[in-house]
Amino acid sequence: MARTNDAPALAEDLDAETLVRQLQEATDSTLEPIHPEEALELYLEDKARECRKSTVNSHRSRLGFFIEWCADRELDNLNDISARDLHEYRVWRREGLSVASEKTQMDTLRVFLEWCETIDAVQPGLFKKVKSPVIPDGGNVDDTVIHTDEANEILDHLERYEYATVEHVVWVILAETGMRMGAAHALDVRDYQHDSEQPHLTVRHRPETDTPIKNGQNGERPIAIDPDVCAVLDDYIKHRRPDVTDGHGREPLLASSQGRLSKSTIRTYVYKWSRPCVIGQPCPDDREPDECEAVANLDQASKCPASVTPHPIRRGYITRLLGAGVPIDIVSERCNVSPGVIEEHYDVRSADEKMRQRQDVLRNAL
């Protein structure tokens, strides 16, 4: 029996535009309509099975901008998202972001769209169309840092005008221990051991009561503190700390009248007091305080060009230890960060500073 194949003849009868349209319609028929917000909730629910709550929250925050963008453009079905849409979103989202932040945003969107393909929510291969900045080796290292002198000026001001307030205590803990903001947020009053032979703060991983820490149980450790730190903590607990518990009946060390201080509030206190003008220092941008939005509204404190997040305090602390000759393995254990990460992300000493310190070590050894 003779074999026949009508496909070539059929293809010849169709112009290229019609063929593309028919192929597109065939692809569309395999997709299931879904609202972007519904897809996000399904994605986060799936993500929660394998990731920590903090990671899920980070993805929710980043992808929330994409959902907002879709709503503004009345894109209510992910099936309709195109590569051109993704480009327009990237242009919209990059405004005001650093290159590193833009990369984080777009990489998260790519992961989300790749997942959406598994539930027939987007065009096959769409995630490959998400463009993300390429950062050269070392280019993703944020060298923003609060140096020792700057931190001391802020601490001196707080000790004089805000002594033993929770804002003062936030800065004392972050600047004098180098711990992460999440670890400070997780501290309870009972984690402060002031009457032991070596006073210390104990960092604990308690995910079941909403205070996980980075690296989980591997991040648990006691952190020795100096008498000056103890004095501030003692006065805070005795005179300033509100007598409250959190939603799990725990007594948070960093507390407000509502309970445990939120991470966003901790971050706000860091923004607030890292503005030079509030401690009597000149503005780096020569702004007039009366006309500066970062001064007039505390919620806008982050817009000050000199204000920082908590992480530069940690970076400055680690740099101070390294500059003082503390062995990197000791710094690693105290701050719960690997030597490799310290060298790549935290050590902001210049090459000359490192050379002089190596020479001092060699001179003492010989």
Protein Blocks (a to p, Z undefined) as FASTA:
>chain_A
ZZddfklmmmmmpcfklmmmmmmmmmmmmpccddfklmmmmmmmmmmmmpcfklmmmmmm
mmmmmmmmmmmnopabfklpcfklmmmmmmmmmgopafklmmmmmmmmmmmmmmmmmnop
acehklmmpccddddehklpcfbdcdfklmmmmmmmmmmmmgoiaklmmmmmmmmnopaf
klmmmpcfklpcfkbmbdcddddddfknopacehijmlgccddddfklmmmmmmmmmmmm
ccdddfkopacfbdcfklpadfklmmmmmmmmmpmklnopacfklpafklmmklmpmklm
mmpmkbccfklmmmmmmmmmmmnopafklmmmmnopafklmmmmmmmcdfklmmmmmmmm
mmmmZZ
